[in-house]
Amino acid sequence: PKDQPLAAASSSQKRSLCSTCFLATMTALLSCSTCSGVHRAFCSLPSLELNALQLQASTLQQLPVPESTSNCNWDRRFQFSASGAIAASVSALLALGSRSVSRTRLRSSSQTASPANAVDTFVPPATKKGDFVDFFCRNVNAAMEQLTLPAVRERFRLQPSGTAGQSVLDRLLAAPEHPPMSRPLWLVMVGSIPTALVWYGYYKFSIEEELFQEELRRDGRVTGCGGYGTLFPFVWGLLLGLALRLVGLEDAGNTSIEAGSIWILLGQINLYRRVNELCAAAPPEVSDGQPVLWEWWAILPPPIDVIVGVRQVHFLARAAAAERGEAWEGDAVAEEYFPFISAPRFSLKEFARSPRFWFSFTRDWKDFDLPFLRD
């Protein structure tokens, strides 16, 4: 009987290694296809013959190859190489994440889960067969976590609720907590405006990691990529893109930056969806059981995307306070100065025709009765 847990752990480890090896094999195949594609683009017989003809024309006839044609060929080669590299990188990250998740589960299997779901003793359940959303989100988050420095991971490790102090600075510098910490809009503005939105990146990391851990403990599965999996692909895509542009690879750099931007935008839309679910399940004082955000507003130009963004901050803070059983501290910015932030969900037409939503000094204005603004 004493050998049964060891046998089960060994069997689980073999299965995790098999999945890791499969993903690693796919990574190698994609990498090989990338290399072969580059080889065909640069070293294949048609390419060599074309280069020879161009050299002959330039030498004997003094007719250089048109610059547009040369640039077009180079652009196609770099785009092909970048696409293959991105595909290989995604597979490599999934393989790394799968290995990290398996190792974490094996280490946690020797611990005893606390009835209160204590942060340091929680054992993540295994991903259910066929649940590709949970599989993808967990592995992306685990892979990106492994790419950060151990000191960084230790500094921002999930903490029990109440670990942070009550001062403004303590709350701004606090690590993610479980249950999630309430961060009102005024606090987010205090951290974001003086730092030119740098602190907002940390806010984004913290709330995504808290929601990730909350989902994992509540439902046994996740539908978001967590703090590491949401923020760091954007950061790496941006840094890689800037580096490529500095060395003259404009198209590859732009592709990397655009890919990172699309990733963070999709993550924001997914965040709005989860905030709606939290508010609908929260006590009535949060949103009366109703969704509060239009997710698709995230793709609209300013100021609409800003409006839905600040509303997300406010209602997530309210839901977090309710989950902890804390009294709502109030937020003058959202509830007094800019009523649209704390108002029930409204349409674009309703917002345009209703000055009561705009500012504190327009609360008593009458609505505009214009035909094109009617629902």
Disulfide bonds with the S-S distance in Angstrom:
none
